[in-house]
Amino acid sequence: MDFNLPDIDGIETTRRLKAVASSADIPVIMITGQSGKELVVDSLKAGASDFLVKPFDKSTLQTKMQKLLGS
């Protein structure tokens, strides 16, 4: 989930995704160019499973995805 979205930010989108029973179990990795502690904390409180700061290494994203998906 990108933090910077056109209409609502990624935190609010994640919050809404997690509020719906059919999508609540979908793991969300927040991706942003910002790394402020408050943004990380707010993302995790909204239901994000993990956090990545751009630019990031492709293998780091793959490792996080495998961990979250149990692969």
PDB file of N, CA, C and O in Angstrom:
ATOM      1  N   MET A   1       0.848  -1.172   0.000  1.00  0.00           N
ATOM      2  CA  MET A   1       0.000   0.000   0.000  1.00  0.00           C
ATOM      3  C   MET A   1       0.891   1.232   0.000  1.00  0.00           C
ATOM      4  O   MET A   1       1.739   1.397   0.877  1.00  0.00           O
ATOM      5  N   ASP A   2       0.698   2.071  -0.965  1.00  0.00           N
ATOM      6  CA  ASP A   2       1.445   3.321  -0.996  1.00  0.00           C
ATOM      7  C   ASP A   2       0.771   4.306  -0.046  1.00  0.00           C
ATOM      8  O   ASP A   2      -0.456   4.361   0.033  1.00  0.00           O
ATOM      9  N   PHE A   3       1.568   5.073   0.664  1.00  0.00           N
ATOM     10  CA  PHE A   3       1.011   6.069   1.574  1.00  0.00           C
ATOM     11  C   PHE A   3       0.354   7.201   0.795  1.00  0.00           C
ATOM     12  O   PHE A   3      -0.728   7.660   1.159  1.00  0.00           O
ATOM     13  N   ASN A   4       0.998   7.650  -0.268  1.00  0.00           N
ATOM     14  CA  ASN A   4       0.486   8.780  -1.050  1.00  0.00           C
ATOM     15  C   ASN A   4      -0.438   8.294  -2.154  1.00  0.00           C
ATOM     16  O   ASN A   4       0.012   7.844  -3.208  1.00  0.00           O
ATOM     17  N   LEU A   5      -1.723   8.391  -1.897  1.00  0.00           N
ATOM     18  CA  LEU A   5      -2.742   8.035  -2.877  1.00  0.00           C
ATOM     19  C   LEU A   5      -3.519   9.297  -3.248  1.00  0.00           C
ATOM     20  O   LEU A   5      -3.516  10.259  -2.479  1.00  0.00           O
ATOM     21  N   PRO A   6      -4.183   9.321  -4.407  1.00  0.00           N
ATOM     22  CA  PRO A   6      -4.809  10.554  -4.874  1.00  0.00           C
ATOM     23  C   PRO A   6      -5.950  11.098  -4.001  1.00  0.00           C
ATOM     24  O   PRO A   6      -6.019  12.309  -3.790  1.00  0.00           O
ATOM     25  N   ASP A   7      -6.828  10.258  -3.498  1.00  0.00           N
ATOM     26  CA  ASP A   7      -8.001  10.761  -2.781  1.00  0.00           C
ATOM     27  C   ASP A   7      -7.891  10.637  -1.262  1.00  0.00           C
ATOM     28  O   ASP A   7      -8.205  11.576  -0.530  1.00  0.00           O
ATOM     29  N   ILE A   8      -7.449   9.485  -0.802  1.00  0.00           N
ATOM     30  CA  ILE A   8      -7.229   9.277   0.632  1.00  0.00           C
ATOM     31  C   ILE A   8      -5.870   8.632   0.804  1.00  0.00           C
ATOM     32  O   ILE A   8      -5.376   7.966  -0.106  1.00  0.00           O
ATOM     33  N   ASP A   9      -5.269   8.823   1.953  1.00  0.00           N
ATOM     34  CA  ASP A   9      -3.926   8.267   2.123  1.00  0.00           C
ATOM     35  C   ASP A   9      -3.974   6.766   2.410  1.00  0.00           C
ATOM     36  O   ASP A   9      -5.037   6.209   2.686  1.00  0.00           O
ATOM     37  N   GLY A  10      -2.833   6.136   2.342  1.00  0.00           N
ATOM     38  CA  GLY A  10      -2.730   4.695   2.520  1.00  0.00           C
ATOM     39  C   GLY A  10      -3.138   4.226   3.909  1.00  0.00           C
ATOM     40  O   GLY A  10      -3.617   3.104   4.074  1.00  0.00           O
ATOM     41  N   ILE A  11      -2.950   5.082   4.907  1.00  0.00           N
ATOM     42  CA  ILE A  11      -3.356   4.707   6.264  1.00  0.00           C
ATOM     43  C   ILE A  11      -4.868   4.576   6.339  1.00  0.00           C
ATOM     44  O   ILE A  11      -5.376   3.599   6.888  1.00  0.00           O
ATOM     45  N   GLU A  12      -5.590   5.540   5.796  1.00  0.00           N
ATOM     46  CA  GLU A  12      -7.052   5.472   5.815  1.00  0.00           C
ATOM     47  C   GLU A  12      -7.551   4.319   4.945  1.00  0.00           C
ATOM     48  O   GLU A  12      -8.512   3.639   5.304  1.00  0.00           O
ATOM     49  N   THR A  13      -6.904   4.102   3.810  1.00  0.00           N
ATOM     50  CA  THR A  13      -7.289   2.975   2.950  1.00  0.00           C
ATOM     51  C   THR A  13      -7.089   1.650   3.679  1.00  0.00           C
ATOM     52  O   THR A  13      -7.940   0.764   3.605  1.00  0.00           O
ATOM     53  N   THR A  14      -5.972   1.513   4.378  1.00  0.00           N
ATOM     54  CA  THR A  14      -5.700   0.296   5.153  1.00  0.00           C
ATOM     55  C   THR A  14      -6.732   0.135   6.260  1.00  0.00           C
ATOM     56  O   THR A  14      -7.235  -0.965   6.486  1.00  0.00           O
ATOM     57  N   ARG A  15      -7.046   1.210   6.940  1.00  0.00           N
ATOM     58  CA  ARG A  15      -8.054   1.180   8.002  1.00  0.00           C
ATOM     59  C   ARG A  15      -9.390   0.665   7.461  1.00  0.00           C
ATOM     60  O   ARG A  15     -10.040  -0.173   8.086  1.00  0.00           O
ATOM     61  N   ARG A  16      -9.786   1.170   6.305  1.00  0.00           N
ATOM     62  CA  ARG A  16     -11.061   0.741   5.696  1.00  0.00           C
ATOM     63  C   ARG A  16     -11.000  -0.709   5.237  1.00  0.00           C
ATOM     64  O   ARG A  16     -11.973  -1.448   5.389  1.00  0.00           O
ATOM     65  N   LEU A  17      -9.876  -1.119   4.681  1.00  0.00           N
ATOM     66  CA  LEU A  17      -9.689  -2.502   4.245  1.00  0.00           C
ATOM     67  C   LEU A  17      -9.817  -3.456   5.430  1.00  0.00           C
ATOM     68  O   LEU A  17     -10.459  -4.501   5.329  1.00  0.00           O
ATOM     69  N   LYS A  18      -9.209  -3.093   6.538  1.00  0.00           N
ATOM     70  CA  LYS A  18      -9.217  -3.947   7.727  1.00  0.00           C
ATOM     71  C   LYS A  18     -10.574  -3.953   8.429  1.00  0.00           C
ATOM     72  O   LYS A  18     -10.860  -4.860   9.211  1.00  0.00           O
ATOM     73  N   ALA A  19     -11.409  -2.955   8.159  1.00  0.00           N
ATOM     74  CA  ALA A  19     -12.732  -2.874   8.788  1.00  0.00           C
ATOM     75  C   ALA A  19     -13.757  -3.798   8.135  1.00  0.00           C
ATOM     76  O   ALA A  19     -14.831  -4.024   8.692  1.00  0.00           O
ATOM     77  N   VAL A  20     -13.430  -4.331   6.959  1.00  0.00           N
ATOM     78  CA  VAL A  20     -14.345  -5.215   6.236  1.00  0.00           C
ATOM     79  C   VAL A  20     -13.911  -6.657   6.490  1.00  0.00           C
ATOM     80  O   VAL A  20     -12.764  -7.024   6.235  1.00  0.00           O
ATOM     81  N   ALA A  21     -14.829  -7.458   6.990  1.00  0.00           N
ATOM     82  CA  ALA A  21     -14.504  -8.828   7.387  1.00  0.00           C
ATOM     83  C   ALA A  21     -13.843  -9.637   6.265  1.00  0.00           C
ATOM     84  O   ALA A  21     -12.906 -10.394   6.519  1.00  0.00           O
ATOM     85  N   SER A  22     -14.319  -9.482   5.040  1.00  0.00           N
ATOM     86  CA  SER A  22     -13.786 -10.288   3.937  1.00  0.00           C
ATOM     87  C   SER A  22     -12.372  -9.896   3.512  1.00  0.00           C
ATOM     88  O   SER A  22     -11.706 -10.653   2.806  1.00  0.00           O
ATOM     89  N   SER A  23     -11.913  -8.728   3.934  1.00  0.00           N
ATOM     90  CA  SER A  23     -10.561  -8.307   3.562  1.00  0.00           C
ATOM     91  C   SER A  23      -9.662  -8.044   4.775  1.00  0.00           C
ATOM     92  O   SER A  23      -8.511  -7.639   4.613  1.00  0.00           O
ATOM     93  N   ALA A  24     -10.166  -8.266   5.952  1.00  0.00           N
ATOM     94  CA  ALA A  24      -9.419  -7.955   7.181  1.00  0.00           C
ATOM     95  C   ALA A  24      -8.137  -8.767   7.330  1.00  0.00           C
ATOM     96  O   ALA A  24      -7.187  -8.309   7.964  1.00  0.00           O
ATOM     97  N   ASP A  25      -8.098  -9.965   6.754  1.00  0.00           N
ATOM     98  CA  ASP A  25      -6.919 -10.825   6.898  1.00  0.00           C
ATOM     99  C   ASP A  25      -5.861 -10.614   5.814  1.00  0.00           C
ATOM    100  O   ASP A  25      -4.823 -11.276   5.826  1.00  0.00           O
ATOM    101  N   ILE A  26      -6.113  -9.705   4.887  1.00  0.00           N
ATOM    102  CA  ILE A  26      -5.139  -9.448   3.828  1.00  0.00           C
ATOM    103  C   ILE A  26      -3.959  -8.672   4.424  1.00  0.00           C
ATOM    104  O   ILE A  26      -4.149  -7.593   4.985  1.00  0.00           O
ATOM    105  N   PRO A  27      -2.747  -9.216   4.306  1.00  0.00           N
ATOM    106  CA  PRO A  27      -1.591  -8.492   4.845  1.00  0.00           C
ATOM    107  C   PRO A  27      -1.291  -7.246   4.014  1.00  0.00           C
ATOM    108  O   PRO A  27      -1.376  -7.269   2.786  1.00  0.00           O
ATOM    109  N   VAL A  28      -0.942  -6.172   4.694  1.00  0.00           N
ATOM    110  CA  VAL A  28      -0.643  -4.905   4.033  1.00  0.00           C
ATOM    111  C   VAL A  28       0.769  -4.474   4.404  1.00  0.00           C
ATOM    112  O   VAL A  28       1.117  -4.391   5.582  1.00  0.00           O
ATOM    113  N   ILE A  29       1.569  -4.205   3.392  1.00  0.00           N
ATOM    114  CA  ILE A  29       2.895  -3.620   3.603  1.00  0.00           C
ATOM    115  C   ILE A  29       2.806  -2.171   3.143  1.00  0.00           C
ATOM    116  O   ILE A  29       2.564  -1.907   1.965  1.00  0.00           O
ATOM    117  N   MET A  30       2.996  -1.248   4.047  1.00  0.00           N
ATOM    118  CA  MET A  30       2.952   0.169   3.707  1.00  0.00           C
ATOM    119  C   MET A  30       4.262   0.550   3.028  1.00  0.00           C
ATOM    120  O   MET A  30       5.343   0.221   3.517  1.00  0.00           O
ATOM    121  N   ILE A  31       4.158   1.243   1.898  1.00  0.00           N
ATOM    122  CA  ILE A  31       5.335   1.659   1.139  1.00  0.00           C
ATOM    123  C   ILE A  31       5.275   3.171   0.950  1.00  0.00           C
ATOM    124  O   ILE A  31       4.285   3.703   0.447  1.00  0.00           O
ATOM    125  N   THR A  32       6.344   3.860   1.358  1.00  0.00           N
ATOM    126  CA  THR A  32       6.370   5.316   1.267  1.00  0.00           C
ATOM    127  C   THR A  32       7.801   5.835   1.217  1.00  0.00           C
ATOM    128  O   THR A  32       8.749   5.130   1.565  1.00  0.00           O
ATOM    129  N   GLY A  33       7.933   7.057   0.785  1.00  0.00           N
ATOM    130  CA  GLY A  33       9.230   7.709   0.783  1.00  0.00           C
ATOM    131  C   GLY A  33       9.530   8.388   2.105  1.00  0.00           C
ATOM    132  O   GLY A  33      10.613   8.940   2.298  1.00  0.00           O
ATOM    133  N   GLN A  34       8.572   8.344   3.008  1.00  0.00           N
ATOM    134  CA  GLN A  34       8.713   8.986   4.318  1.00  0.00           C
ATOM    135  C   GLN A  34       9.045   7.936   5.373  1.00  0.00           C
ATOM    136  O   GLN A  34       8.612   6.788   5.271  1.00  0.00           O
ATOM    137  N   SER A  35       9.807   8.329   6.378  1.00  0.00           N
ATOM    138  CA  SER A  35      10.187   7.337   7.389  1.00  0.00           C
ATOM    139  C   SER A  35       9.965   7.832   8.819  1.00  0.00           C
ATOM    140  O   SER A  35      10.547   7.294   9.760  1.00  0.00           O
ATOM    141  N   GLY A  36       9.142   8.834   8.979  1.00  0.00           N
ATOM    142  CA  GLY A  36       8.896   9.370  10.318  1.00  0.00           C
ATOM    143  C   GLY A  36       8.269   8.337  11.238  1.00  0.00           C
ATOM    144  O   GLY A  36       7.438   7.532  10.817  1.00  0.00           O
ATOM    145  N   LYS A  37       8.674   8.372  12.491  1.00  0.00           N
ATOM    146  CA  LYS A  37       8.185   7.405  13.480  1.00  0.00           C
ATOM    147  C   LYS A  37       6.662   7.445  13.583  1.00  0.00           C
ATOM    148  O   LYS A  37       6.022   6.398  13.678  1.00  0.00           O
ATOM    149  N   GLU A  38       6.083   8.631  13.566  1.00  0.00           N
ATOM    150  CA  GLU A  38       4.631   8.761  13.690  1.00  0.00           C
ATOM    151  C   GLU A  38       3.902   8.077  12.537  1.00  0.00           C
ATOM    152  O   GLU A  38       2.865   7.447  12.743  1.00  0.00           O
ATOM    153  N   LEU A  39       4.439   8.199  11.332  1.00  0.00           N
ATOM    154  CA  LEU A  39       3.840   7.548  10.162  1.00  0.00           C
ATOM    155  C   LEU A  39       3.897   6.032  10.291  1.00  0.00           C
ATOM    156  O   LEU A  39       2.929   5.343   9.968  1.00  0.00           O
ATOM    157  N   VAL A  40       5.016   5.513  10.756  1.00  0.00           N
ATOM    158  CA  VAL A  40       5.158   4.064  10.953  1.00  0.00           C
ATOM    159  C   VAL A  40       4.161   3.583  12.004  1.00  0.00           C
ATOM    160  O   VAL A  40       3.458   2.594  11.796  1.00  0.00           O
ATOM    161  N   VAL A  41       4.106   4.283  13.126  1.00  0.00           N
ATOM    162  CA  VAL A  41       3.192   3.894  14.213  1.00  0.00           C
ATOM    163  C   VAL A  41       1.742   3.964  13.738  1.00  0.00           C
ATOM    164  O   VAL A  41       0.966   3.042  13.990  1.00  0.00           O
ATOM    165  N   ASP A  42       1.370   5.043  13.055  1.00  0.00           N
ATOM    166  CA  ASP A  42      -0.007   5.176  12.565  1.00  0.00           C
ATOM    167  C   ASP A  42      -0.355   4.084  11.560  1.00  0.00           C
ATOM    168  O   ASP A  42      -1.477   3.578  11.551  1.00  0.00           O
ATOM    169  N   SER A  43       0.603   3.722  10.719  1.00  0.00           N
ATOM    170  CA  SER A  43       0.372   2.654   9.735  1.00  0.00           C
ATOM    171  C   SER A  43       0.116   1.322  10.422  1.00  0.00           C
ATOM    172  O   SER A  43      -0.802   0.589  10.053  1.00  0.00           O
ATOM    173  N   LEU A  44       0.925   1.016  11.414  1.00  0.00           N
ATOM    174  CA  LEU A  44       0.754  -0.247  12.147  1.00  0.00           C
ATOM    175  C   LEU A  44      -0.541  -0.247  12.944  1.00  0.00           C
ATOM    176  O   LEU A  44      -1.211  -1.277  13.022  1.00  0.00           O
ATOM    177  N   LYS A  45      -0.906   0.877  13.533  1.00  0.00           N
ATOM    178  CA  LYS A  45      -2.174   0.976  14.264  1.00  0.00           C
ATOM    179  C   LYS A  45      -3.367   0.785  13.327  1.00  0.00           C
ATOM    180  O   LYS A  45      -4.397   0.247  13.731  1.00  0.00           O
ATOM    181  N   ALA A  46      -3.226   1.224  12.084  1.00  0.00           N
ATOM    182  CA  ALA A  46      -4.308   1.084  11.106  1.00  0.00           C
ATOM    183  C   ALA A  46      -4.456  -0.351  10.618  1.00  0.00           C
ATOM    184  O   ALA A  46      -5.472  -0.709  10.021  1.00  0.00           O
ATOM    185  N   GLY A  47      -3.432  -1.177  10.874  1.00  0.00           N
ATOM    186  CA  GLY A  47      -3.517  -2.582  10.495  1.00  0.00           C
ATOM    187  C   GLY A  47      -2.451  -3.052   9.525  1.00  0.00           C
ATOM    188  O   GLY A  47      -2.459  -4.212   9.112  1.00  0.00           O
ATOM    189  N   ALA A  48      -1.529  -2.166   9.152  1.00  0.00           N
ATOM    190  CA  ALA A  48      -0.444  -2.593   8.270  1.00  0.00           C
ATOM    191  C   ALA A  48       0.393  -3.660   8.977  1.00  0.00           C
ATOM    192  O   ALA A  48       0.618  -3.590  10.185  1.00  0.00           O
ATOM    193  N   SER A  49       0.842  -4.628   8.220  1.00  0.00           N
ATOM    194  CA  SER A  49       1.639  -5.719   8.768  1.00  0.00           C
ATOM    195  C   SER A  49       3.123  -5.391   8.804  1.00  0.00           C
ATOM    196  O   SER A  49       3.873  -5.933   9.615  1.00  0.00           O
ATOM    197  N   ASP A  50       3.539  -4.491   7.906  1.00  0.00           N
ATOM    198  CA  ASP A  50       4.951  -4.141   7.815  1.00  0.00           C
ATOM    199  C   ASP A  50       5.074  -2.808   7.104  1.00  0.00           C
ATOM    200  O   ASP A  50       4.070  -2.232   6.685  1.00  0.00           O
ATOM    201  N   PHE A  51       6.297  -2.312   6.965  1.00  0.00           N
ATOM    202  CA  PHE A  51       6.548  -0.972   6.466  1.00  0.00           C
ATOM    203  C   PHE A  51       7.850  -0.967   5.668  1.00  0.00           C
ATOM    204  O   PHE A  51       8.844  -1.546   6.105  1.00  0.00           O
ATOM    205  N   LEU A  52       7.853  -0.322   4.508  1.00  0.00           N
ATOM    206  CA  LEU A  52       9.058  -0.178   3.693  1.00  0.00           C
ATOM    207  C   LEU A  52       9.210   1.275   3.271  1.00  0.00           C
ATOM    208  O   LEU A  52       8.229   1.939   2.935  1.00  0.00           O
ATOM    209  N   VAL A  53      10.432   1.761   3.290  1.00  0.00           N
ATOM    210  CA  VAL A  53      10.712   3.118   2.849  1.00  0.00           C
ATOM    211  C   VAL A  53      11.359   3.070   1.465  1.00  0.00           C
ATOM    212  O   VAL A  53      12.299   2.307   1.238  1.00  0.00           O
ATOM    213  N   LYS A  54      10.850   3.889   0.545  1.00  0.00           N
ATOM    214  CA  LYS A  54      11.419   3.991  -0.796  1.00  0.00           C
ATOM    215  C   LYS A  54      12.704   4.804  -0.741  1.00  0.00           C
ATOM    216  O   LYS A  54      12.818   5.706   0.089  1.00  0.00           O
ATOM    217  N   PRO A  55      13.650   4.517  -1.580  1.00  0.00           N
ATOM    218  CA  PRO A  55      13.722   3.340  -2.447  1.00  0.00           C
ATOM    219  C   PRO A  55      14.078   2.106  -1.616  1.00  0.00           C
ATOM    220  O   PRO A  55      14.778   2.206  -0.608  1.00  0.00           O
ATOM    221  N   PHE A  56      13.601   0.972  -2.038  1.00  0.00           N
ATOM    222  CA  PHE A  56      13.883  -0.264  -1.313  1.00  0.00           C
ATOM    223  C   PHE A  56      14.377  -1.326  -2.283  1.00  0.00           C
ATOM    224  O   PHE A  56      14.163  -1.237  -3.492  1.00  0.00           O
ATOM    225  N   ASP A  57      15.029  -2.309  -1.739  1.00  0.00           N
ATOM    226  CA  ASP A  57      15.569  -3.412  -2.508  1.00  0.00           C
ATOM    227  C   ASP A  57      14.458  -4.434  -2.775  1.00  0.00           C
ATOM    228  O   ASP A  57      13.695  -4.782  -1.872  1.00  0.00           O
ATOM    229  N   LYS A  58      14.376  -4.902  -4.001  1.00  0.00           N
ATOM    230  CA  LYS A  58      13.355  -5.874  -4.395  1.00  0.00           C
ATOM    231  C   LYS A  58      13.383  -7.115  -3.504  1.00  0.00           C
ATOM    232  O   LYS A  58      12.331  -7.653  -3.159  1.00  0.00           O
ATOM    233  N   SER A  59      14.561  -7.565  -3.137  1.00  0.00           N
ATOM    234  CA  SER A  59      14.663  -8.774  -2.310  1.00  0.00           C
ATOM    235  C   SER A  59      14.104  -8.530  -0.903  1.00  0.00           C
ATOM    236  O   SER A  59      13.585  -9.451  -0.272  1.00  0.00           O
ATOM    237  N   THR A  60      14.209  -7.304  -0.420  1.00  0.00           N
ATOM    238  CA  THR A  60      13.631  -6.985   0.895  1.00  0.00           C
ATOM    239  C   THR A  60      12.113  -7.109   0.844  1.00  0.00           C
ATOM    240  O   THR A  60      11.502  -7.674   1.752  1.00  0.00           O
ATOM    241  N   LEU A  61      11.506  -6.585  -0.212  1.00  0.00           N
ATOM    242  CA  LEU A  61      10.062  -6.704  -0.375  1.00  0.00           C
ATOM    243  C   LEU A  61       9.657  -8.168  -0.501  1.00  0.00           C
ATOM    244  O   LEU A  61       8.682  -8.595   0.117  1.00  0.00           O
ATOM    245  N   GLN A  62      10.389  -8.934  -1.289  1.00  0.00           N
ATOM    246  CA  GLN A  62      10.070 -10.352  -1.462  1.00  0.00           C
ATOM    247  C   GLN A  62      10.163 -11.110  -0.145  1.00  0.00           C
ATOM    248  O   GLN A  62       9.318 -11.958   0.141  1.00  0.00           O
ATOM    249  N   THR A  63      11.174 -10.817   0.654  1.00  0.00           N
ATOM    250  CA  THR A  63      11.338 -11.473   1.951  1.00  0.00           C
ATOM    251  C   THR A  63      10.162 -11.159   2.866  1.00  0.00           C
ATOM    252  O   THR A  63       9.622 -12.049   3.523  1.00  0.00           O
ATOM    253  N   LYS A  64       9.770  -9.894   2.904  1.00  0.00           N
ATOM    254  CA  LYS A  64       8.632  -9.491   3.749  1.00  0.00           C
ATOM    255  C   LYS A  64       7.342 -10.164   3.277  1.00  0.00           C
ATOM    256  O   LYS A  64       6.538 -10.620   4.090  1.00  0.00           O
ATOM    257  N   MET A  65       7.150 -10.223   1.955  1.00  0.00           N
ATOM    258  CA  MET A  65       5.945 -10.862   1.421  1.00  0.00           C
ATOM    259  C   MET A  65       5.915 -12.354   1.747  1.00  0.00           C
ATOM    260  O   MET A  65       4.874 -12.883   2.136  1.00  0.00           O
ATOM    261  N   GLN A  66       7.046 -13.030   1.590  1.00  0.00           N
ATOM    262  CA  GLN A  66       7.108 -14.452   1.893  1.00  0.00           C
ATOM    263  C   GLN A  66       6.809 -14.699   3.375  1.00  0.00           C
ATOM    264  O   GLN A  66       6.109 -15.651   3.718  1.00  0.00           O
ATOM    265  N   LYS A  67       7.325 -13.866   4.226  1.00  0.00           N
ATOM    266  CA  LYS A  67       7.079 -13.989   5.668  1.00  0.00           C
ATOM    267  C   LYS A  67       5.589 -13.837   5.974  1.00  0.00           C
ATOM    268  O   LYS A  67       5.023 -14.617   6.740  1.00  0.00           O
ATOM    269  N   LEU A  68       4.966 -12.838   5.378  1.00  0.00           N
ATOM    270  CA  LEU A  68       3.546 -12.570   5.634  1.00  0.00           C
ATOM    271  C   LEU A  68       2.623 -13.607   5.017  1.00  0.00           C
ATOM    272  O   LEU A  68       1.551 -13.888   5.554  1.00  0.00           O
ATOM    273  N   LEU A  69       3.034 -14.175   3.895  1.00  0.00           N
ATOM    274  CA  LEU A  69       2.199 -15.161   3.220  1.00  0.00           C
ATOM    275  C   LEU A  69       2.523 -16.593   3.629  1.00  0.00           C
ATOM    276  O   LEU A  69       1.872 -17.538   3.181  1.00  0.00           O
ATOM    277  N   GLY A  70       3.522 -16.745   4.472  1.00  0.00           N
ATOM    278  CA  GLY A  70       3.876 -18.073   4.961  1.00  0.00           C
ATOM    279  C   GLY A  70       4.528 -18.959   3.927  1.00  0.00           C
ATOM    280  O   GLY A  70       4.441 -20.184   4.018  1.00  0.00           O
ATOM    281  N   SER A  71       5.176 -18.369   2.954  1.00  0.00           N
ATOM    282  CA  SER A  71       5.834 -19.154   1.897  1.00  0.00           C
ATOM    283  C   SER A  71       7.298 -19.302   2.174  1.00  0.00           C
ATOM    284  O   SER A  71       8.013 -19.931   1.394  1.00  0.00           O
TER     285      SER A  71
END
